[in-house]
Amino acid sequence: MQRTKNQSNQGWIVTIAGTSALLALGVLYAWSVFKANIPAEWGWADSQKTLPYSVACVVFSIMTMVGARLMLRVGPRIVVSLGGVLAGSGVIISSFSTTPLIFTLAFGVLLGTGIAFVYATASPAALRWFPASKTGLISGIVVAGFGMGSAWVAPLARYLIAQIGLQTTMLYLGIGMLIVVVGFAQLLKFPPEGFVAEGSSTHKQRTHSEVVDFTGAETARTWQFYAIWIAFAFGSGAGLMVIGSLASIVTDQIGLAAFSAIAVSTLAIGNGSGRVLYGLLSDKISRKGVLMIAFLFQAVLISSLYFLGSDSILATPGVLMVFVALIGANYGANLAVFPALTKDFYGPKNFAVNYGIVYTAWGLGGFMVSQLASVIKDSYGSYAYAYLLSAGMLLLAALIMVALRSPQLGTDPVTVIDASPAVTGD
């Protein structure tokens, strides 16, 4: 099929729209700001304050599979629109409650489902417009929107909370989120039938075998799936533990609660930048090598927080902001590179469904480590032991990367060329 200039530009329109929709959903990564401002008179323990965030992560990861399957049936525009309505409604309903149960159901379940629908759709829709050689870059750009969302939500939320209170702030954010996401959803669509992305090869560059497209069931029967799942759970769980409790961590480390919103924004910038940079780097070298670097670097950073207590001469706002930005960048590598690794290992045809299965590791890992960190905080008064636990998980994830081999026999997963036919629809 002959490409037109308009069709070539459409890929970037879809990419920007998907990135923008995810950017509007930054309320999840800004949870630590809301958590820190839950009034004492509500009587919530630290573990209860973490529960809406932890449940949102689990629901988000599980419902990603549902969103991916729904996208194949009705197209990206409808799925993202529905996601915007669910996410906005979850935050709006939360604004009328003071109980952990309602917050968990509304913020955790509704918001988590809404984000899942947008997240499961934005990246696959954009990737269909580009060749496989740009998988890491495009995936990194789209998911960077979600990673950087809290960069604007955190300072805005902190300002509004001081002016109009927590509940009214959540009401306004929920309404704005709903309108913006549904608006950008109208720009999302798949390429027309027969579309071939500029730079794509019409044949598969394989020396030993053809690319095998695994179904979801076939993917789950490979040992590589379980290795990827565990590494993803450990790598993302460590980062989500810091993200979900960042405001408290800042207070513990430097004793200055006023820096919490700045820290959340700093982490968000690092998170978004890391997704793009690590994604681009993974297009140039081994996906496994990039992830191993990120895991080891993250283990050093998080374990260093154990020694960087409030009594340390290095416990200054400047040093902590550097640590926070780097932790965000290494966490972001998970969200950019694991999608590309999944596509390389299991083929492009069923990528959305296969990554939906893999992505459950993100939510369950985040729930497990975040809740365990909160229990440690309630029991010992600090997150010190949680830092060491997270560092140990990251080292195990790095070892898994060393042992991991592609199920595409006789091939190098970095050289996969996407020659699959486009799926039409909008």
N, C-alpha and C positions, 0 to 999 in steps of 0.2 A: 504493500500500500504506500502511496506517495504521501509524505508528510507535508503539511502546510505550516507556515510560520505561526499561525494562530494555534495550531495543535501543539507545536513545540513550546510556545509560551504558556499553554494551558497547564502543563505540568508544574510550572513554577507558581501559577495561580492556585492550584490545588495544594501545593506544598505550603505556601504562605497562609492560605485559609486554614489548613489543618493545624499549622503551628500556632496561629492566632487563637483558634478555638481552645487549644490546650493551654495557651498562655492565660486565658481567662479563668482556668480552673485551678489557679495557684493556691486556693484556700486550703487544700489538703496539706501541702507542704508548709503552710503557715500556721498549722494547728498549735504549735508550741506557744505562739503569741496569744491565741484564744485560751489555751490551757492555763497560761500564767495569769490570766485576768478573770478566771472563774472565781466569783466571790466566795470568801471564806464561809459566809453564812449558808451557802448551799450545802456545806458539809461533805464535800467530795474528798476521798483519799486520793493519793497520787495515782494508784492503779486505776481508779475510776476515771480520773481525768485523762488517762492514756487510752481508755477503752474505745471511745468513739473513733479515734485515729486508727487504732489497731484493727478494729472491725472493718473500717473503711478500706484498709489495705487488703484484708482477706477477701472481702466482697469484690473489690476492684479486680483482683487477680482472677477470681473464679468467674466473674461475669464477663471478663474479657473473651472467654471462649464463646459465650452466648452472643456477644456483640459481633464476633468474627463470623459466626454462622449466619446471623441475621443480616449482616452486610452482604453476604453472597446471595441472599434471597431478595432483598429490597433495595440494595444500593447504599452508598455512603451518606447521601443527603438525608434520608429518613432516619437512619440510625444515629447520626450525630445530632439531628434535631431532637430526637427522643432523649438522647443523653443530656442535652442542655436543659430540657424540661425537668428531668429527674434530678440532676445535680442541683439546679437552682431551687427546686422544691425542697430538697433535703436540707439546705442551709436555711431556707425561709421557715420551715417547720421547727427547726432547732431554735430559732430566735424566739419562739413563743414558749419555750420550756426551761425548767431549771433542774430537771432530773436526769441522772445518767442513762436511764432506760430510754427516754424519748430521744436524747442526743445520740445514743448508740443506734437506734432504729432509723432516725432521720439522717443524721450526719454520716453514720457508719454505713447503713444499708442503701438508702436512696442516693446519697452523694457518691458512694462507692460504685454503685451500679451505673450512674450517669457518667462518671469519669471513665469507667470501663468501656462503655459504648463508644465514647469519643476516641479514646486511646486505641481501641481495637481497630478502628476504621481509618483514622487520619493517616497513619504511616503506610498501611497497605495500599490505600487509594493513591497516595503520592508516588509510591515505588513503582506502580504500574506504568507511569509516564517516563521512567528513566531506565537506562541499561544497568545490568548487574554490577558493572564496574563502579557505579556510584551508589551502591546499596548502603554502605556505611555512612557516607556523607549525607544522603537524603534522610535516612533513618535518624541520624544524629541531629539534623536540623529540626525535624518535626518534633521529636521527643524533647528537644531542648526547650521548646515552648512550655511544656509542662514543668520541666525542671526549673525554669526561670520565673514561673508564675508567681512564686512567693516573693520575688524581688520587689514587686509592686504591691502585692497584697499585704505583706507584713508591715511596712511603714504606714500605709494607708489605714490598716486595721488598728494599729496602735494609736494613731492620731484620732480616729473616729471614736474608739473606745473611751479615750480620755474626754472627748467632747459630749458624746451622746450615750455612752454605755455599751456593754457587750452585746446585749440582745438586739438593740436597734441597728448596731453595726452589722450584725449577721443578716438582719432583714434586708438592708440595703445591698449588701454584697450578693446575697442570693438572687435578688431581683435583677441586678446588673449582669450577673453571670448567665442567667437564663436568656436574657435578651441578646447578649453578645454571641454566645455559642450558637444559638439558633440562627442568628444572622449569618455567621460565617459558614454554617452548614450548607447554605444555599449555593455556595460556590464549589462544593465538592462533587466530583463525578469520576467515573472510570473512563478510560480511553475508548474510542469507537472500535468496533470489531475490525480486526486485521491491523490495528495500529502497531507499528514497530518503532521503538524508541531510538532516537538518534544515537549512534555509537554502538548499537546492539549488533551482535554477530548473528548471521542466519544459520550458524552451525555451532555445535558444542565443541569447545576446545578441550578434548579429552584424548589422552594417549592410550588408555587402557580400557575404559568403559564409558558407556553413556550415563548421563545424569539420571538417577533414579528418584522419582517423585514419591515420597512416602505418604501414605494416608495417616490420619491421626492414630488409628489403631496400630499400624505398622511402626510408627514412631515410638509409641509407648512400649513396644516389644524389644527395642534395642537397648543395650546396656549404656550406650552413650547418652540416651535421654535421661537416665537416672543420675549419671555423672554430671551432666549439664544442670539438671534440676537442683541437685545439692549445692553445687558451686554457686548457682544463681541465688539460692536461698541464703547462703552464708554471706555472699558478697553484698547483696542488697539489704539483708537484715542488719548488718553492721551499720550501714549508712542510714537506714531508716530509724535505727535506735537513736542516733545523734539528731536527726532531723526532728523527730517527734518530741524530743525533750530539750531542744536547743536552748530555749529561754532559761530553763532551770540550770542547764549545764553552764551557761554564761555566768549566771549568778554564783554558782559553786566555784567556778574557776577564778573569776576576777572580782566577785562581789559587787558587780555593777549591773543591776537589772535593767537600767536604762539602755544598755547596749544590746538588749535582746533582739529588737526589731532590726537593728543594723546587722547583727550576726545572721539573722534569717535571710536578709537580702544578700549579704555577702556569700552565704552558702548557696543561695539560688543562682547567683551569677557564676560561681564556680561549677555548680551542677550543670547549668546549661552549656557553659563553655566546654566542660569536660566531655559532654555528649557529642558535640561537634568535632572537637579535636581528636578524641579517642576513636570516634567513628571514622573520620578521615584517615587516621593512622592505620586503622584496621583494614582499609582498602589497599594499603601499600605493603603491609607485612602480615604475618600470621595473626588471625583473630585470637588464637590461644595465647600467643606471646603478649599481645596487648593486654588481655585480661590478667595474665600472670603479673605483669608489671603493676597494673592497677591494684591487684589484691595485696601484693607485697608492700607497696607504697602506703596503702591504706592501713595495713597492720602496724606499720611503724608510726603513722600519724595518730591513730586511735590509742595505741598503747602508750604513746607519749603523754596523752592527757592524764594518765594515771600519775605521772610524775610532775605534771604542770599544774599543781594545786595552787590554791590561793596564797600559800606561804612561799611560793617559788619566786625568785627574782625575775623569772621570765613570764610570770603571770600578769601580762599587761594587755590592754585592749588590742594593740597593734599585732603582737605575736599571736594572740588567739584568733584574730581575724584572718591571718595568713593560714593558720591551721584549719579554720573553718572552710575557707575557700578551697583549699586543697582536698579536704575530706569530701566536699561537694563534688569536685571534679572527678575524683576516683570513684565515687558512688555513681556519677553520671555515666561512667564507662559501661556499667552493667546494662543500662537501658539503651545504649547505642549499639554495643557490640553483640550482646546475646541475640537480638533479632537477626543480625547479619549472620551470626554463626548458625542459627537455626535454619535459615534459608540455604546456607552453604551445605549443611549436613543432610537436610531432608528434602531439598528441591524447592523450586519457586511455586509450583502449581498449588499446593495446599499450605502455603506459608502462613496465611492468616490463622487457620485452624491449628496448625502445629505450634505456632508461637503462642497461641492462646493457651494451649496445654502447658507449655514450658513456663508461661508467665505466672501460673499458679504459685510457683516458687517464690516470686517476689512478694506476694501477699502473705503467704504462710510464714516465710522467713521474717518479714517485717513484724507480723503479729507475735511470733515466738520470741524474737530478740527484744522487741519493744516492751512487751509485757514482763519478760524476765528482768529487764533492766529496771522497770518500775518496782517490781517486788524487791529487788536488791536495794533500790533507793529507800523504800519504806522500811526495810530491815536494818540497813547499815547507815542510813543517812547520807549516802553519796552514791555516785555511779562508778566508783573506782574499780570494783571487781567486774562490773559490766564491761568496762573498757578492755580488761585483760581477756575476758571471755570472747568478746568480739574479735580481738586480735588473733586468738587461737583459731576461730572459725575461718578467718581470712587466710591464714597460713594453710589450712586444710584445703580451701578452695584453690589456692595456688598449686598445691600438689596434684589436685585433680586435673588441672590444666596440663600438667606435665604428662600425665598418663593418657589423656584424651586422644582418640583417633577417630577420623571421619568414617562413617558407615558407607560413604561413597568409595568403594574399593578401588585401590590403585590410583587415587586422584589426590590432588592438592586442593582443599576446599576454597582457597583464596582465588583460584582461577576459574571458578564456575561462571559460565556465561549464560545468562537468562535468555533462552530462546522459546520460552513457553508462550502460547497464544494469550492475548489479553482477554480478560473477562469483561463483557460489556455491561452497561447499566449505569444508573446515576442515582 
